[in-house]
Amino acid sequence: MKVVRITETQLRKMVSDVVKEQKMEENYMFFSNLDQIERQCKMLREMDPKVIDNLLSNGHDWADDHFTEAKSLIDQVFDFIMNEVKGHKSDKEAVTADMDSFSLNEEEEIDESKNCPTDPAKWAASKAAAKAKFDVYPSAYANGWAAKNYKSKGGGWRKCKK
């Protein structure tokens, strides 16, 4: 295990931030957890990717599985909140957590694109299998399962305009 050293000032700031987070809103635990997830993700992103990849590749692939599961759960909460706030009730208008579908153009305005399957037949088969397997489709779980199934069949993705 790697030892991380922080100064007393840094520790005090972290504790102060956590205390402030807990006093903010009625649902302070939600916001506190959100802030903690953000902090931890930032710390992981600042680490050397080779170190993390080495850990995951040497018998700790469970961590990748847990992270994928956490992302699926966060996607579900995100989709729910965004759709409730936006008032979208139809699948065509639904907001999803797929942030890969957005990019900035030269004017730094958001262009919407999406990931398209490189093999539409395999993707259709994977979606059909997900619809048969899960009670709710589309959902973060079902879509994640379909994407994993599609990838295991040799399918890939490319960027395309919406």
C-alpha positions in Angstrom: 0.0 0.0 0.0 1.3 3.4 -0.9 1.7 6.0 1.9 0.4 9.4 1.0 1.7 12.3 3.1 -0.3 15.5 3.5 0.4 18.6 5.5 -1.7 19.6 8.5 -3.1 22.5 6.5 -4.2 20.1 3.8 -5.8 17.8 6.4 -7.6 20.7 8.1 -9.0 21.9 4.7 -10.3 18.4 3.9 -12.0 18.1 7.2 -13.4 21.6 7.0 -14.8 20.8 3.5 -16.4 17.7 4.7 -18.0 19.5 7.7 -19.3 22.2 5.4 -20.7 19.6 3.0 -22.7 18.0 5.8 -24.3 21.2 6.9 -25.4 22.3 3.4 -28.7 20.8 2.5 -31.5 18.7 4.0 -30.1 15.7 2.0 -26.6 16.5 3.0 -25.5 12.8 2.8 -26.3 12.8 -1.0 -24.3 15.9 -1.5 -21.5 14.8 0.8 -21.3 11.5 -1.1 -21.3 13.4 -4.4 -18.4 15.6 -3.2 -16.5 12.6 -1.9 -16.9 10.7 -5.2 -15.7 13.8 -7.0 -12.6 14.1 -4.8 -11.7 10.4 -5.0 -12.1 10.4 -8.8 -9.9 13.4 -9.1 -7.2 11.8 -7.0 -7.4 8.6 -9.1 -7.2 10.6 -12.3 -4.0 12.4 -11.0 -2.3 9.0 -10.4 -0.1 7.4 -13.0 -2.4 5.4 -15.3 0.3 2.8 -15.7 0.4 2.1 -11.9 -3.4 1.6 -11.8 -3.3 -0.6 -15.0 -0.6 -2.7 -13.5 -2.6 -3.2 -10.3 -5.8 -4.1 -12.2 -3.8 -6.5 -14.5 -2.2 -8.4 -11.6 -5.1 -10.1 -9.9 -7.1 -7.1 -8.9 -9.6 -7.0 -11.7 -12.3 -7.0 -9.1 -11.6 -3.3 -8.6 -12.4 -2.6 -12.2 -15.7 -4.6 -11.8 -16.6 -2.6 -8.7 -15.8 0.7 -10.5 -18.0 -0.4 -13.4 -20.8 -1.3 -11.1 -20.5 2.1 -9.3 -20.7 3.9 -12.6 -23.8 2.0 -13.6 -25.5 3.0 -10.3 -24.4 6.6 -10.6 -25.7 6.6 -14.2 -29.1 5.4 -13.0 -29.3 8.2 -10.4 -28.1 10.8 -12.9 -30.7 9.7 -15.5 -33.5 9.7 -12.9 -32.7 13.2 -11.6 -32.1 14.7 -15.0 -35.3 13.3 -16.4 -37.3 14.4 -13.4 -35.9 17.9 -13.5 -36.3 18.2 -17.3 -39.8 16.6 -17.1 -39.0 14.2 -19.9 -41.3 11.2 -19.9 -40.6 9.6 -23.4 -37.6 7.6 -24.3 -37.0 9.8 -27.3 -36.5 12.9 -25.0 -34.8 11.1 -22.1 -31.5 12.4 -20.8 -28.8 9.8 -20.4 -25.5 9.7 -18.6 -23.5 9.0 -21.7 -21.2 12.1 -21.6 -19.2 10.6 -24.5 -22.0 11.8 -26.7 -21.0 15.4 -26.3 -17.9 17.2 -27.6 -16.8 20.8 -27.9 -16.4 22.3 -31.4 -13.9 25.0 -32.4 -16.1 27.7 -30.9 -16.3 25.7 -27.7 -19.9 25.1 -28.2 -21.3 21.6 -27.4 -21.7 19.4 -30.5 -23.8 16.3 -29.8 -22.6 13.1 -31.3 -23.0 9.5 -30.3 -21.2 6.2 -30.4 -22.3 4.1 -33.3 -21.7 0.3 -33.5 -19.1 -0.8 -36.1 -21.2 -4.0 -36.5 -24.9 -3.1 -36.3 -26.1 -6.7 -36.7 -24.0 -7.8 -33.6 -25.3 -4.7 -31.7 -28.9 -5.6 -32.6 -28.4 -9.1 -31.3 -26.8 -7.9 -28.1 -29.7 -5.4 -27.5 -32.3 -8.2 -28.2 -30.5 -10.4 -25.7 -30.5 -7.6 -23.1 -34.3 -7.0 -23.7 -34.9 -10.7 -23.1 -32.7 -10.8 -20.0 -33.8 -7.6 -18.2 -37.3 -6.6 -17.0 -36.5 -2.9 -17.8 -35.0 -1.8 -21.1 -33.5 0.6 -21.7 -31.8 1.0 -18.3 -28.2 1.5 -17.2 -27.8 -2.1 -16.2 -29.3 -3.5 -19.4 -27.4 -1.1 -21.7 -24.1 -1.9 -19.8 -24.8 -5.6 -20.2 -25.6 -5.2 -23.9 -22.5 -3.2 -24.5 -20.3 -5.8 -22.7 -22.0 -8.6 -24.6 -21.5 -6.7 -27.9 -17.8 -6.1 -27.2 -17.2 -9.8 -26.2 -18.5 -10.7 -29.7 -15.8 -8.5 -31.3 -18.0 -5.4 -31.8 -16.6 -1.9 -31.5 -17.7 1.7 -31.5 -17.1 4.8 -33.6 -18.1 8.4 -33.2 -21.0 9.6 -35.5 -23.2 12.7 -35.6 -26.7 12.4 -34.0 
